[in-house]
Amino acid sequence: MVLSGFEAIEKEKIENLKFPSEDVLTDAEKINERRAELDRALSLGNLEHTKIRIYFEDDASCKVVDTTVWGVTDKRVILKQGVVIPIHRVHSLKL
């Protein structure tokens, strides 16, 4: 199920997007939840190659991608082939 207002995008097209520097979340609890979801997605991606639905926002609109999380740094979610999404642009993840 895709949340309303989020457009599905192919992982390969993410590298062409532009991401503003502002965080899409303002609530501290939601930011902590996002980090916990990312850590869990990383474990599932590395151990079981489980695909995760990532809801994020670029400079134009809200988007969603089904993908495997290969890495998480302090600032980025790393997908296959070095594609990255800035953490501060992620609304939520569905495992």
BAVO-170052 format. One record per residue: residue number from 1; x, y negated, z of N, C-alpha, C, O in turn. Coordinates in nm, 3 decimals, decimal comma, padded with zeros to 5 digits, m for minus. Atoms other than C-alpha are relative to their C-alpha. Layout:
N
loba = NUM nX = X nY = Y nZ = Z caX = X caY = Y caZ = Z cX = X cY = Y cZ = Z oX = X oY = Y oZ = Z
...
END
This chain:
95
loba = 1 nX = 00,084 nY = 00,119 nZ = 00,000 caX = 00,000 caY = 00,000 caZ = 00,000 cX = 00,088 cY = m00,125 cZ = 00,000 oX = 00,174 oY = m00,140 oZ = 00,087
loba = 2 nX = m00,075 nY = 00,125 nZ = 00,010 caX = 00,143 caY = m00,338 caZ = m00,105 cX = m00,083 cY = m00,110 cZ = 00,066 oX = m00,202 oY = m00,123 oZ = 00,039
loba = 3 nX = 00,069 nY = 00,112 nZ = m00,063 caX = 00,054 caY = m00,639 caZ = 00,111 cX = m00,045 cY = m00,098 cZ = m00,107 oX = 00,024 oY = m00,117 oZ = m00,207
loba = 4 nX = 00,049 nY = 00,094 nZ = 00,101 caX = m00,156 caY = m00,893 caZ = m00,076 cX = 00,091 cY = m00,122 cZ = m00,007 oX = 00,145 oY = m00,167 oZ = 00,094
loba = 5 nX = m00,084 nY = 00,117 nZ = 00,022 caX = 00,034 caY = m01,182 caZ = m00,224 cX = 00,145 cY = 00,035 cZ = m00,030 oX = 00,225 oY = m00,055 oZ = m00,056
loba = 6 nX = m00,136 nY = m00,044 nZ = 00,030 caX = 00,351 caY = m00,975 caZ = m00,282 cX = 00,002 cY = 00,070 cZ = m00,136 oX = m00,075 oY = 00,163 oZ = m00,159
loba = 7 nX = m00,013 nY = m00,054 nZ = 00,135 caX = 00,453 caY = m00,897 caZ = m00,641 cX = 00,109 cY = 00,108 cZ = m00,001 oX = 00,220 oY = 00,085 oZ = 00,047
loba = 8 nX = m00,100 nY = m00,107 nZ = 00,010 caX = 00,630 caY = m00,565 caZ = m00,708 cX = 00,110 cY = m00,041 cZ = m00,098 oX = 00,083 oY = m00,101 oZ = m00,202
loba = 9 nX = m00,115 nY = 00,032 nZ = 00,083 caX = 00,979 caY = m00,603 caZ = m00,855 cX = 00,093 cY = 00,121 cZ = m00,004 oX = 00,103 oY = 00,196 oZ = 00,094
loba = 10 nX = m00,099 nY = m00,107 nZ = 00,012 caX = 01,239 caY = m00,357 caZ = m00,982 cX = 00,128 cY = m00,045 cZ = 00,070 oX = 00,166 oY = m00,162 oZ = 00,065
loba = 11 nX = m00,124 nY = 00,030 nZ = m00,075 caX = 01,556 caY = m00,337 caZ = m00,772 cX = 00,104 cY = m00,069 cZ = m00,089 oX = 00,174 oY = m00,160 oZ = m00,045
loba = 12 nX = m00,101 nY = 00,054 nZ = 00,092 caX = 01,771 caY = m00,416 caZ = m01,077 cX = m00,020 cY = m00,148 cZ = m00,031 oX = 00,074 oY = m00,215 oZ = m00,073
loba = 13 nX = 00,028 nY = 00,141 nZ = 00,030 caX = 01,604 caY = m00,756 caZ = m01,118 cX = 00,031 cY = m00,094 cZ = 00,117 oX = 00,032 oY = m00,216 oZ = 00,101
loba = 14 nX = m00,023 nY = 00,082 nZ = m00,119 caX = 01,683 caY = m00,875 caZ = m00,765 cX = 00,125 cY = m00,086 cZ = m00,013 oX = 00,128 oY = m00,199 oZ = 00,036
loba = 15 nX = m00,125 nY = 00,076 nZ = 00,012 caX = 02,036 caY = m00,984 caZ = m00,855 cX = m00,016 cY = m00,131 cZ = m00,077 oX = 00,070 oY = m00,219 oZ = m00,068
loba = 16 nX = 00,025 nY = 00,124 nZ = 00,076 caX = 01,887 caY = m01,253 caZ = m01,083 cX = m00,080 cY = m00,104 cZ = 00,077 oX = m00,102 oY = m00,214 oZ = 00,028
loba = 17 nX = 00,082 nY = 00,091 nZ = m00,079 caX = 01,682 caY = m01,413 caZ = m00,804 cX = 00,085 cY = m00,101 cZ = 00,075 oX = 00,204 oY = m00,078 oZ = 00,099
loba = 18 nX = m00,066 nY = 00,101 nZ = m00,082 caX = 01,771 caY = m01,726 caZ = m00,610 cX = m00,067 cY = m00,002 cZ = 00,137 oX = m00,190 oY = 00,003 oZ = 00,146
loba = 19 nX = 00,052 nY = m00,005 nZ = m00,136 caX = 01,734 caY = m01,729 caZ = m00,231 cX = 00,035 cY = m00,127 cZ = 00,077 oX = 00,153 oY = m00,157 oZ = 00,094
loba = 20 nX = m00,025 nY = 00,118 nZ = m00,083 caX = 01,694 caY = m02,048 caZ = m00,025 cX = 00,065 cY = 00,040 cZ = 00,133 oX = 00,066 oY = 00,157 oZ = 00,170
loba = 21 nX = m00,071 nY = m00,028 nZ = m00,125 caX = 01,885 caY = m02,078 caZ = 00,304 cX = m00,091 cY = 00,007 cZ = 00,122 oX = m00,047 oY = 00,051 oZ = 00,228
loba = 22 nX = 00,092 nY = m00,002 nZ = m00,114 caX = 01,576 caY = m02,110 caZ = 00,528 cX = m00,048 cY = 00,143 cZ = 00,028 oX = m00,067 oY = 00,222 oZ = m00,064
loba = 23 nX = 00,054 nY = m00,129 nZ = m00,040 caX = 01,453 caY = m01,808 caZ = 00,725 cX = m00,151 cY = 00,000 cZ = m00,025 oX = m00,219 oY = m00,099 oZ = 00,003
loba = 24 nX = 00,144 nY = m00,010 nZ = 00,024 caX = 01,105 caY = m01,687 caZ = 00,624 cX = m00,076 cY = 00,025 cZ = 00,130 oX = m00,197 oY = 00,004 oZ = 00,135
loba = 25 nX = 00,062 nY = m00,023 nZ = m00,131 caX = 01,037 caY = m01,595 caZ = 00,990 cX = 00,044 cY = m00,108 cZ = 00,097 oX = 00,158 oY = m00,155 oZ = 00,094
loba = 26 nX = m00,033 nY = 00,100 nZ = m00,100 caX = 01,022 caY = m01,844 caZ = 01,275 cX = m00,015 cY = 00,055 cZ = 00,142 oX = 00,046 oY = 00,002 oZ = 00,235
loba = 27 nX = 00,024 nY = m00,058 nZ = m00,130 caX = 00,904 caY = m01,627 caZ = 01,565 cX = 00,116 cY = 00,092 cZ = 00,040 oX = 00,152 oY = 00,183 oZ = m00,035
loba = 28 nX = m00,116 nY = m00,077 nZ = m00,045 caX = 01,195 caY = m01,482 caZ = 01,767 cX = m00,031 cY = 00,149 cZ = 00,011 oX = 00,054 oY = 00,233 oZ = m00,021
loba = 29 nX = 00,038 nY = m00,141 nZ = m00,013 caX = 01,007 caY = m01,159 caZ = 01,836 cX = m00,006 cY = 00,069 cZ = m00,137 oX = 00,038 oY = 00,183 oZ = m00,152
loba = 30 nX = 00,007 nY = m00,055 nZ = 00,136 caX = 00,939 caY = m01,106 caZ = 01,464 cX = 00,141 cY = 00,018 cZ = m00,059 oX = 00,167 oY = 00,115 oZ = m00,131
loba = 31 nX = m00,138 nY = m00,010 nZ = 00,048 caX = 01,307 caY = m01,172 caZ = 01,387 cX = 00,067 cY = 00,123 cZ = 00,061 oX = 00,140 oY = 00,194 oZ = m00,008
loba = 32 nX = m00,056 nY = m00,119 nZ = m00,065 caX = 01,407 caY = m00,906 caZ = 01,642 cX = m00,060 cY = 00,128 cZ = m00,057 oX = 00,011 oY = 00,227 oZ = m00,076
loba = 33 nX = 00,066 nY = m00,116 nZ = 00,061 caX = 01,151 caY = m00,663 caZ = 01,495 cX = 00,060 cY = 00,028 cZ = m00,137 oX = 00,083 oY = 00,144 oZ = m00,174
loba = 34 nX = m00,060 nY = m00,017 nZ = 00,134 caX = 01,296 caY = m00,724 caZ = 01,148 cX = 00,135 cY = 00,069 cZ = 00,011 oX = 00,167 oY = 00,158 oZ = m00,068
loba = 35 nX = m00,132 nY = m00,061 nZ = m00,017 caX = 01,644 caY = m00,637 caZ = 01,274 cX = m00,011 cY = 00,148 cZ = 00,035 oX = 00,064 oY = 00,231 oZ = m00,016
loba = 36 nX = 00,020 nY = m00,140 nZ = m00,038 caX = 01,518 caY = m00,315 caZ = 01,436 cX = m00,046 cY = 00,083 cZ = m00,121 oX = m00,002 oY = 00,196 oZ = m00,140
loba = 37 nX = 00,046 nY = m00,069 nZ = 00,119 caX = 01,336 caY = m00,220 caZ = 01,114 cX = 00,115 cY = 00,023 cZ = m00,098 oX = 00,124 oY = 00,129 oZ = m00,160
loba = 38 nX = m00,115 nY = m00,014 nZ = 00,089 caX = 01,654 caY = m00,282 caZ = 00,913 cX = 00,094 cY = 00,110 cZ = 00,048 oX = 00,143 oY = 00,189 oZ = m00,032
loba = 39 nX = m00,088 nY = m00,103 nZ = m00,055 caX = 01,862 caY = m00,064 caZ = 01,146 cX = m00,059 cY = 00,139 cZ = m00,023 oX = 00,014 oY = 00,232 oZ = m00,057
loba = 40 nX = 00,066 nY = m00,129 nZ = 00,023 caX = 01,607 caY = 00,217 caZ = 01,117 cX = 00,003 cY = 00,035 cZ = m00,148 oX = 00,028 oY = 00,151 oZ = m00,184
loba = 41 nX = m00,004 nY = m00,024 nZ = 00,144 caX = 01,589 caY = 00,178 caZ = 00,738 cX = 00,139 cY = 00,044 cZ = m00,045 oX = 00,152 oY = 00,128 oZ = m00,134
loba = 42 nX = m00,138 nY = m00,038 nZ = 00,033 caX = 01,969 caY = 00,202 caZ = 00,721 cX = 00,024 cY = 00,146 cZ = 00,038 oX = 00,082 oY = 00,221 oZ = m00,041
loba = 43 nX = m00,016 nY = m00,140 nZ = m00,043 caX = 01,967 caY = 00,527 caZ = 00,920 cX = m00,073 cY = 00,095 cZ = m00,094 oX = m00,017 oY = 00,196 oZ = m00,136
loba = 44 nX = 00,078 nY = m00,086 nZ = 00,089 caX = 01,692 caY = 00,676 caZ = 00,704 cX = 00,061 cY = 00,005 cZ = m00,140 oX = 00,058 oY = 00,109 oZ = m00,206
loba = 45 nX = m00,061 nY = 00,005 nZ = 00,133 caX = 01,867 caY = 00,565 caZ = 00,386 cX = 00,126 cY = 00,083 cZ = m00,008 oX = 00,147 oY = 00,154 oZ = m00,106
loba = 46 nX = m00,126 nY = m00,073 nZ = 00,001 caX = 02,203 caY = 00,713 caZ = 00,480 cX = m00,016 cY = 00,148 cZ = 00,030 oX = 00,053 oY = 00,231 oZ = m00,028
loba = 47 nX = 00,016 nY = m00,140 nZ = m00,040 caX = 02,080 caY = 01,034 caZ = 00,640 cX = m00,092 cY = 00,079 cZ = m00,093 oX = m00,064 oY = 00,193 oZ = m00,127
loba = 48 nX = 00,101 nY = m00,074 nZ = 00,074 caX = 01,776 caY = 01,124 caZ = 00,432 cX = m00,030 cY = m00,058 cZ = m00,138 oX = m00,114 oY = m00,006 oZ = m00,211
loba = 49 nX = 00,024 nY = 00,069 nZ = 00,129 caX = 01,790 caY = 00,889 caZ = 00,129 cX = m00,147 cY = m00,036 cZ = m00,017 oX = m00,202 oY = m00,029 oZ = m00,127
loba = 50 nX = 00,140 nY = 00,039 nZ = m00,002 caX = 01,440 caY = 00,774 caZ = 00,225 cX = m00,018 cY = m00,139 cZ = m00,059 oX = 00,057 oY = m00,231 oZ = m00,026
loba = 51 nX = 00,029 nY = 00,132 nZ = 00,056 caX = 01,294 caY = 00,488 caZ = 00,022 cX = m00,084 cY = m00,080 cZ = 00,098 oX = m00,171 oY = m00,027 oZ = 00,167
loba = 52 nX = 00,065 nY = 00,095 nZ = m00,089 caX = 01,174 caY = 00,185 caZ = 00,214 cX = m00,064 cY = m00,109 cZ = m00,086 oX = m00,011 oY = m00,144 oZ = m00,191
loba = 53 nX = 00,063 nY = 00,113 nZ = 00,069 caX = 00,934 caY = m00,089 caZ = 00,104 cX = 00,045 cY = m00,127 cZ = 00,071 oX = 00,016 oY = m00,147 oZ = 00,189
loba = 54 nX = m00,050 nY = 00,126 nZ = m00,057 caX = 01,100 caY = m00,429 caZ = 00,160 cX = m00,083 cY = m00,116 cZ = m00,056 oX = m00,091 oY = m00,135 oZ = m00,177
loba = 55 nX = 00,076 nY = 00,120 nZ = 00,036 caX = 00,880 caY = m00,741 caZ = 00,159 cX = 00,090 cY = m00,121 cZ = 00,023 oX = 00,136 oY = m00,144 oZ = 00,134
loba = 56 nX = m00,092 nY = 00,112 nZ = m00,011 caX = 01,086 caY = m01,050 caZ = 00,086 cX = m00,048 cY = m00,116 cZ = m00,087 oX = m00,147 oY = m00,106 oZ = m00,159
loba = 57 nX = 00,040 nY = 00,121 nZ = 00,073 caX = 01,071 caY = m01,398 caZ = m00,064 cX = 00,122 cY = m00,066 cZ = m00,060 oX = 00,222 oY = m00,088 oZ = 00,009
loba = 58 nX = m00,108 nY = 00,077 nZ = 00,063 caX = 01,292 caY = m01,574 caZ = m00,315 cX = m00,043 cY = m00,146 cZ = m00,007 oX = m00,129 oY = m00,188 oZ = 00,070
loba = 59 nX = 00,036 nY = 00,142 nZ = 00,007 caX = 01,271 caY = m01,940 caZ = m00,420 cX = m00,130 cY = m00,025 cZ = m00,075 oX = m00,179 oY = m00,138 oZ = m00,079
loba = 60 nX = 00,120 nY = 00,018 nZ = 00,081 caX = 00,962 caY = m01,877 caZ = m00,634 cX = m00,125 cY = 00,065 cZ = 00,058 oX = m00,234 oY = 00,008 oZ = 00,051
loba = 61 nX = 00,119 nY = m00,072 nZ = m00,046 caX = 00,733 caY = m01,619 caZ = m00,472 cX = 00,037 cY = 00,115 cZ = 00,093 oX = 00,155 oY = 00,145 oZ = 00,114
loba = 62 nX = m00,018 nY = m00,116 nZ = m00,086 caX = 00,686 caY = m01,324 caZ = m00,238 cX = 00,006 cY = 00,125 cZ = m00,087 oX = m00,071 oY = 00,139 oZ = m00,182
loba = 63 nX = m00,021 nY = m00,119 nZ = 00,081 caX = 00,806 caY = m00,990 caZ = m00,373 cX = 00,013 cY = 00,123 cZ = 00,090 oX = 00,036 oY = 00,110 oZ = 00,211
loba = 64 nX = m00,017 nY = m00,127 nZ = m00,072 caX = 00,819 caY = m00,622 caZ = m00,270 cX = 00,076 cY = 00,096 cZ = m00,090 oX = 00,054 oY = 00,101 oZ = m00,211
loba = 65 nX = m00,078 nY = m00,099 nZ = 00,074 caX = 01,064 caY = m00,350 caZ = m00,372 cX = 00,004 cY = 00,130 cZ = 00,080 oX = 00,018 oY = 00,128 oZ = 00,202
loba = 66 nX = m00,017 nY = m00,132 nZ = m00,061 caX = 01,071 caY = 00,024 caZ = m00,302 cX = 00,143 cY = 00,044 cZ = m00,031 oX = 00,179 oY = 00,059 oZ = m00,148
loba = 67 nX = m00,141 nY = m00,029 nZ = 00,022 caX = 01,435 caY = 00,119 caZ = m00,252 cX = 00,061 cY = 00,069 cZ = 00,122 oX = m00,003 oY = 00,079 oZ = 00,227
loba = 68 nX = m00,075 nY = m00,059 nZ = m00,110 caX = 01,692 caY = 00,294 caZ = m00,035 cX = 00,098 cY = m00,106 cZ = 00,052 oX = 00,167 oY = m00,170 oZ = m00,026
loba = 69 nX = m00,095 nY = 00,093 nZ = m00,061 caX = 01,890 caY = 00,078 caZ = 00,210 cX = 00,132 cY = 00,074 cZ = 00,020 oX = 00,137 oY = 00,176 oZ = 00,088
loba = 70 nX = m00,131 nY = m00,062 nZ = m00,009 caX = 02,260 caY = 00,162 caZ = 00,179 cX = 00,089 cY = m00,065 cZ = 00,104 oX = 00,182 oY = m00,002 oZ = 00,154
loba = 71 nX = m00,082 nY = 00,069 nZ = m00,100 caX = 02,402 caY = m00,097 caZ = 00,417 cX = m00,072 cY = m00,122 cZ = 00,053 oX = m00,161 oY = m00,176 oZ = m00,012
loba = 72 nX = 00,053 nY = 00,122 nZ = m00,061 caX = 02,318 caY = m00,384 caZ = 00,650 cX = 00,117 cY = m00,071 cZ = 00,065 oX = 00,188 oY = m00,013 oZ = 00,148
loba = 73 nX = m00,102 nY = 00,083 nZ = m00,065 caX = 02,557 caY = m00,665 caZ = 00,744 cX = m00,073 cY = m00,101 cZ = 00,088 oX = m00,194 oY = m00,092 oZ = 00,106
loba = 74 nX = 00,063 nY = 00,105 nZ = m00,081 caX = 02,494 caY = m00,965 caZ = 00,968 cX = m00,096 cY = m00,084 cZ = m00,083 oX = m00,192 oY = m00,139 oZ = m00,029
loba = 75 nX = 00,078 nY = 00,092 nZ = 00,082 caX = 02,346 caY = m01,151 caZ = 00,672 cX = m00,071 cY = 00,063 cZ = m00,118 oX = m00,157 oY = 00,000 oZ = m00,179
loba = 76 nX = 00,054 nY = m00,058 nZ = 00,123 caX = 02,255 caY = m00,904 caZ = 00,396 cX = m00,047 cY = 00,143 cZ = 00,017 oX = 00,005 oY = 00,220 oZ = 00,098
loba = 77 nX = 00,044 nY = m00,139 nZ = 00,018 caX = 02,062 caY = m00,588 caZ = 00,314 cX = 00,063 cY = 00,045 cZ = m00,131 oX = 00,044 oY = m00,019 oZ = m00,234
loba = 78 nX = m00,069 nY = m00,049 nZ = 00,118 caX = 02,269 caY = m00,384 caZ = 00,069 cX = m00,075 cY = 00,120 cZ = m00,057 oX = m00,102 oY = 00,218 oZ = 00,013
loba = 79 nX = 00,069 nY = m00,106 nZ = 00,069 caX = 02,091 caY = m00,168 caZ = m00,186 cX = 00,098 cY = 00,068 cZ = m00,096 oX = 00,215 oY = 00,029 oZ = m00,102
loba = 80 nX = m00,085 nY = m00,067 nZ = 00,097 caX = 02,229 caY = 00,067 caZ = m00,453 cX = 00,058 cY = m00,098 cZ = m00,100 oX = m00,001 oY = m00,203 oZ = m00,127
loba = 81 nX = m00,067 nY = 00,079 nZ = 00,104 caX = 02,470 caY = m00,076 caZ = m00,711 cX = 00,036 cY = m00,140 cZ = 00,047 oX = 00,048 oY = m00,232 oZ = m00,035
loba = 82 nX = m00,044 nY = 00,129 nZ = m00,053 caX = 02,566 caY = m00,362 caZ = m00,480 cX = m00,104 cY = m00,110 cZ = m00,001 oX = m00,070 oY = m00,226 oZ = 00,022
loba = 83 nX = 00,108 nY = 00,100 nZ = m00,002 caX = 02,230 caY = m00,539 caZ = m00,505 cX = m00,025 cY = m00,039 cZ = 00,146 oX = m00,032 oY = 00,048 oZ = 00,233
loba = 84 nX = 00,020 nY = 00,046 nZ = m00,137 caX = 02,173 caY = m00,753 caZ = m00,195 cX = m00,121 cY = m00,092 cZ = 00,012 oX = m00,157 oY = m00,165 oZ = m00,081
loba = 85 nX = 00,108 nY = 00,092 nZ = m00,036 caX = 01,882 caY = m00,932 caZ = m00,028 cX = 00,042 cY = m00,065 cZ = 00,131 oX = 00,074 oY = 00,006 oZ = 00,226
loba = 86 nX = m00,034 nY = 00,065 nZ = m00,128 caX = 01,960 caY = m01,194 caZ = 00,238 cX = m00,103 cY = 00,038 cZ = 00,107 oX = m00,223 oY = 00,033 oZ = 00,083
loba = 87 nX = 00,090 nY = m00,041 nZ = m00,109 caX = 01,816 caY = m01,078 caZ = 00,572 cX = m00,099 cY = m00,110 cZ = 00,033 oX = m00,216 oY = m00,082 oZ = 00,060
loba = 88 nX = 00,089 nY = 00,110 nZ = m00,038 caX = 01,672 caY = m01,424 caZ = 00,641 cX = m00,115 cY = m00,021 cZ = m00,098 oX = m00,204 oY = m00,102 oZ = m00,072
loba = 89 nX = 00,110 nY = 00,010 nZ = 00,098 caX = 01,447 caY = m01,385 caZ = 00,333 cX = m00,094 cY = 00,121 cZ = 00,006 oX = m00,189 oY = 00,129 oZ = m00,072
loba = 90 nX = 00,084 nY = m00,121 nZ = m00,014 caX = 01,295 caY = m01,050 caZ = 00,445 cX = m00,114 cY = m00,028 cZ = 00,098 oX = m00,092 oY = m00,069 oZ = 00,212
loba = 91 nX = 00,118 nY = 00,015 nZ = m00,086 caX = 00,940 caY = m01,070 caZ = 00,583 cX = m00,016 cY = 00,122 cZ = 00,089 oX = m00,034 oY = 00,110 oZ = 00,210
loba = 92 nX = 00,019 nY = m00,124 nZ = m00,076 caX = 00,910 caY = m00,704 caZ = 00,686 cX = 00,041 cY = 00,119 cZ = m00,085 oX = 00,069 oY = 00,106 oZ = m00,205
loba = 93 nX = m00,030 nY = m00,126 nZ = 00,068 caX = 00,985 caY = m00,343 caZ = 00,598 cX = m00,106 cY = 00,100 cZ = 00,041 oX = m00,154 oY = 00,098 oZ = 00,154
loba = 94 nX = 00,092 nY = m00,110 nZ = m00,028 caX = 00,752 caY = m00,047 caZ = 00,575 cX = 00,075 cY = 00,129 cZ = m00,025 oX = 00,121 oY = 00,155 oZ = m00,136
loba = 95 nX = m00,076 nY = m00,124 nZ = 00,010 caX = 00,914 caY = 00,286 caZ = 00,644 cX = m00,088 cY = 00,114 cZ = m00,046 oX = m00,040 oY = 00,227 oZ = m00,059
END
